[in-house]
Amino acid sequence: MAALFSIVFLTLLALTTGMRVWLALRQLRHVAAHRATVPAEFAERIDLADHQKAADYSRAKIRLGIIELTVDALLLLLFTFGGLLTAFDQFWRDIFAGAGYTHGLALFASVSVAGFCVSLPFSLYRTFSLEAHFGFNKMTPGLYVADLLKQLLLTVLIGVPLLLAVLWLMGAMGERWWLYVWAAWLGFNLLVLLLYPTFIAPLFNKFTPLAEGEMKTRIEALLARCGFASSGEEDSPGRPKSLPAPPGGRAERSEGFGGGIYVMDGSKRSAHGNAYFTGFGRAKRIVFFDTLLDKLAPGEVEAVLAHELGHYKHRHVWKRIAVMAALSLALLWLLGQVIDQSWFYEGLKVGTGGTAQNSAMSTAMALILFSLVLPVFTFPFTPLMSWLSRRHEFEADAYAARQANGNELIAALVKLYRDNAATLTPDPLFSLFYDSHPPASQRIAHLRTVSL
């Protein structure tokens, strides 16, 4: 059984790596083939120079990505068949005289540090060479190091207790430990979603309430049309104030919106622009990058916000959480089936297996090993998740066209494609696999249809 699993794993690793490289090469060729001409539907709004910059930027990212995914595949082989994971395990077992939670934490730390050391050169090159070459990087070396230190601190303060809880549940809850770990994992993710806007994001960026003026007036009017009550507009706790019906429509039940409207200093790291809707309940918050506000007119910003509100109104966040919850439950159940199977460890040439219920050491090993090899087996599902995301984007666009102005959203998107150097001519198959947003031409065509 172990030999068969080795063959299956190595075959799938070769196939998925080869497939990813092939898709990337298709993207390179397709973008290059369309570099000389701006697509007709964008010709009046995007200059040839901007189109060619986007093509060159996309191809530079793809080339780096090909090298990175190849290195990642080699690192996975080094961890498994190369014996590195077994060596880490033996080293820490000798240090701590056997199994234990300290050994488990050290094993996770070793794998994380090794992965970080391999990925760091790519991150540095991407930030300070590739992004800088195309005029996007605003990050200083000092800020880069500060971000890394903050991420490390958060990992220690949040990740270590979570990992200890997971290892304890895996060892203490019997055969159905995976159900308890799933409940803890789901609760943790919901807690982070609630706390991130107020406590975590401000560690990295400054958030300033949107100033009074035309922009804020338009946004507050949009919130009213979409059924959101701004902070302080409720009649009483738990009883939202009703809003007048928008022209040609019906009134929606208003929802409390206490998080506020903020501008984030994204320009201190990048020239890319964006906006997002985060949090839930009374912690809902709208965030605009300052770079986005600098590039878009008030009506275009309003349309972009309407798109983000569309995600909320269609409950896309909750739908994605539901999908994540179902997938994580299935995967944890699967881990529960293989955790005691010797072929799982022997097939990957990892020397330590054993019974998870009796060994915190083997529990940690099983969790690490499963996490490392999982992407090899889940890659075929990538197009499905991308399709779901693109469907949500279409729904949010349609909502924005109803609540704001579809033509303003089209204008905003074209500016964002241009200013963020997003390619207008992706390879269809590459896009099918990876793109979380519809290709530019499809998205604009859909918006023109729903805006009629």
N, C-alpha and C positions, 0 to 999 in steps of 0.2 A: 504493500500500500504506500509506503514511504517513497519508494522508487517511482511509482506512478504519479504521486503528487509532485515530486521533483520535476518530472517531465512536463506535467500540466503547467506548473508555475513558470518554468523556463520558456515554454512555448508561448504562453500568454504574455510574458514580459517582452519577448522578442516581437510578437505580433503588435502589442499595444505601442511599444516604442517605435516600431517601424511605421505603424499607421499614423502616429502623431508626427513623425518626421515627414512622411509623405504628404499629409495635409498641409504642413507648414510650407513645404516646397511648392505645392499647388498655389498657396496664397502668395508666395514670392513671385511666381511666374505670372499669375493673374493680375496682380497689382502692377507689376512692371509692364505688362502688355497694354494696360489702359492708362499708363502714366502720361502719355503725350496729349491726351484730349480730355477735357472736362466733360462729364456726362451732360447730355443736352438739357435735362431738366434742372441742372445747376449752373449752366453756362452763364446766365445773366447775373448770378450772385457770387460766384466763386471764381477768382482769377486762376489762370493756368499755373502761375507761380505757387499759389497756395495749394492747389491740387497736387502739384509735383512734390511739394514739401510733405504733404500728407502721405504720399506714396513712399517717399524715401524714409520717413519716420516709421511707417508700418513695416517696411522691409527690414529696417535696422532692428526693430524689436523682435521680428520673427527670427532673424539670424541669431540674435542672442538667445532667444528661446530654444532654438534647436540645440545649441551647445549646452544650455542648462538642463534640458530634459535628458540629454545623453549622459551628462555627469550624474544626474539623479538616478538613472538606471544603473550606472556603474556603482554608485554608492550603495544602492539597495543590494546589489550582488555582493559587495564587500561586507555589508552587515550580516548577510545570511551565509551564502556559500563561501565567502571569504573568511568567515570566522570572527569578524570584529565584534559582533554582538556577544558571542560566546566568550571572547577574551574579556570584554567589559564585565560580563557576569562573573567570571572566575576571579578577576582582579578584586572586585568589590566583595565577593564572598570570602576571599582570603582576608581582606581588611577588617570586615565586620564579623568574621568567624561564623559564617553561615547565613541562613535566611533571616529576614526581618524587614520591617518597613523602612528602616534607614537604608538597607541594601536596595530596596525597590526605588526609593527616591534617588539614590546615587546612580542607579542604572538608567533611569529616565533622564537624569541630568547629563550623563555621559553621551547618550544618543542625541539629546538636544544640542549639546555643545558641538558635537561632531557635525551635525547637520548645519548648525549656524556657521561654523568655520568654512564649510564648503560653499554655502550660499552667500557669505559676506562679500567675496570679490565680485560676484554678479550684481549684488545690490549696490556696491560702490560704483561699479562701472555704469550701471543703469542710471544712477542718480547724477554722478559728477562728470560723466562723459556723454552718454547717449542723450539724456534729457537736457543737459547743458548745451550740447551741440545744436539742438533744435530750438533752443531759447526758452525751455520750460522750467528748468531747475532754478529755484531760488534758495535752496537749502545750503547752509554753511556747514563746514565740518563740525563746528562746535554744536550746532543745533542737531546734527545727525547723531553725534555721540550722546547728547542729552536725551534724545528720543530713545536711543538704545538702553540707556540707564533706567529711564522711566519704565520702559517695557519690561526690563529685567525685574525691577521692583514690583511691578504689578503681577508678574509671573510668580514671584516668591510669595507675595501676600495673598493672592487669590488662587493661583494654580496649585501650590503645594498643599494647602488644606483640602482642596477639591480632590486631588490625587490620593491623599491619605484616606479620605472618606470612601473613594471608589475602591481602593485596595482593601480596606476594612470590610466593606459590604461584600466584595467578591469572596472574601475568606470566611465571613461570619454568617451569611444568610442562606447557606445550604445550596441545593441544586437550582433554586430559582433566584439566585443572586442577581442574575441579569435583569430581572424585573425591578428590583430595588435600585440597582445602578441606573437603570433607565429613568426611573422617577426622580432620582437625585440629579441626573444630568439635565433633564427637562426643566426641573425647578431652577437649577443654576442658570440656564440660558434665559429663562424668563426674568430672573432677578437682574441679570446683566442688562437685558433690554430695558428694564425699568430704571436702573441706576446709571447707565452709560451717559445719557445726555447731561445729567446734573453733576456727576461726580468723577467720571473717567475722562470724557472728552475735554473738559476744561484743563486737564493736566497737560494737554498737548497744544491746545489752541485757545485764543481769546474770543469770547462770544459777547458781542455788544448788541443791546436791543436796537431794533431798526428805528432810525430817527423819524421824527414827524415829517410829513411832506406828502407829495403826490403818490409816491410809491406805497407808503404805509396806508394811505386812504384807500387806494385801489385794492390793496391786499385785504384790508378789513372788510371792504364791500364784498369781495370774493368769498371770504370766510362766511359772511352772512348768507350769501346766496347758496353756499354749499352746506349750510346747516350747522356751522360751528359757532358757539358762543365764545367770544373773546373773554379773557380773564376779567372777572368782576361783573359780567353781564347776566348772571344767573339770578332768578327771583329768590330762590332759597336752595339750601343744600339738597341735592338729589332731585330738584325740580327745575329742569332747564327752561329758560325763557323762550317762548315761541317767537318765531320770526315771520315777517310778512312773506307771502309767496313772491318769488321772482317773476318778472314779466314773462308771461306765456308758460308759466310752470306752476307747480304746487309747492306749498311750504314743506320743508323737511323738519323733522324733529331735531332741534339743535343739540349739539354735543359739547360738553365742557371742554374748553381749550385753555388750560392754565399755564402751559409751558412757555408760551410767548413766541415772538418772531425775532430771530437773531441773525446777525451778520458775523461770519467767521473769518478770521484773518488767514485764509488759505494761501494768500499771496506770499507769506513768509517761507513757504516751502515750494510752491509750484505756481506756474502761470495758468494751469488748467482751471476751468470754471465748472461749478456744479451747484446743486441744491438738493436738499433731502428733507424728508419728514421722518422724525424719529420719536421713540417712546410710545407709551400708551396710557390710557386713563388721563388723569389730571397732569401727567408729565409729558403730554404731547408737545413737541417743539418743532417749529419750522426753522431751518437753517439755510441761509444763502452764503455761498462763498463771496468774499468781497470782489474777487476777479469776475464773477458772473454779473454782479451789479454794475461793474464798470463797463461791461461790454454790451449789455442789453438795455433796450428802452423799457419804460414802465409797463407798457402793454405786453411786451414780450416776457418780462419777469412774471407778470400776472398769469400768463398762459402756462409758463413753466411750473408755477406753483399749483395751478389747477391740475396739471398732470400729476404732481406729487399727491395732491388731495385725492385724485382718482384712485391711486394705489390704496389709500386708506379707505375710501368709500367702498371699493370692491373687496376690501378685507384681504388684500394680497399678502400682507405681512403675516396674518394669522393662517392663511392657507399655506404659506411656505413653512411656517412653524409646524403645522399639522403634517406636512410632507416630511419635514426633518424628523419629527417625533416618530412617525411610522417607520422611516428608514433606520433610525437609530435603534428602535426596538427590535427590528428584524436582524440588524447586524449584531447587536448584543446577544440576541438569542443564538445566532450562529456561532459567536464566540463561545457561548456556553456549551455548544455541542462539540467543539474541537479542542477545548481547553485541556481536556484530560486524554486526548488522543496522541499517542506517541508519534504516529506518522506525520502529524502536523509539524512537530519540531524536527524530527529526523529528515523529513522531506525537504526542509529548508536548511538542513545541515547546522542546526542549532543544538548545542549539546545538553541544554537544560530544559527539561519538561516537568513531569511530575504531576501531582495532584494539587490543584489550585487551592482546595479547601484546607490543605495541610501545610501550605508553604506560601508565605507572602512573596518569597523570591520568585517562584515559578508563576505566581499570579502576575507579578510585574512583567516577567518575561513574556508571558502569553499576551498581555495587553499591548506591549510594545511591538511584538512580532506581528500580531494581527493588524495593528495600525499601519505598519510599514508595508505589508503586502496587499492590503485592502484595495488601494487604487488600481492595482493591476487587474483585479477582478471586476471592479465597478466602472471601468472606462467605457464599456459599451452602453452604459446608461447616460453618458454625457449628453448626447443629442436630445434625449427626453427632457432632461432638466433645462437645457437651453430653450427648447420649444416652449416649455411652460413659462419661462421667464419672458420670452418674446410675446406670448399670448397676453400676459399681464400688461406688457408695455402697450400693446394695441388697445386694450381695454381702458387703460389710463389716458391714452391719447384721445379716445372717443369721448371720455368724460370731460376732458379739458376743452374739447371742441364745443361741447354743449354748454359748459359753465363760463367759458371765457371766449376767446376768438381763435378759431382754428388757424387762420392765416397768420396771426401773431405767433402762434406756436411753431408754425412752419418757418417763419422768419427767424425765430430764436434758435431752432434746431440747426438751420443752415449756418448761422453765425457760430454756434458751438462746434459743428463739424469743422468749420474753417479754422477757428481759433485754437481748437484742441488737436488739429491735424489728424482728424479721423478719416480714414480712407473711405471714399465714396464708391469704390469698386472692389469689394471683397470677393474672394472666390466663393461661389454658392455652397459648395460642399464644406469648406472650412467654416463658413458662417453657420451652416446647419449644425455643425458639431459644437461650436464654441460660443457664438455670439449670444449674449444675454439680451441684447436689444436688436430689433429688426434692422436689416441693412437700410441705409439712408433712402435709397430709391423706393423701397417697399413702404417705408414708414411715411414718407412724404405723400406717396400715392394714396395710402390709406387715409391720411388726414384730409386730403382734398376731397375724398369721397364722403367722409362723415361730416365735413364742414358745409356740404351743399344744402 
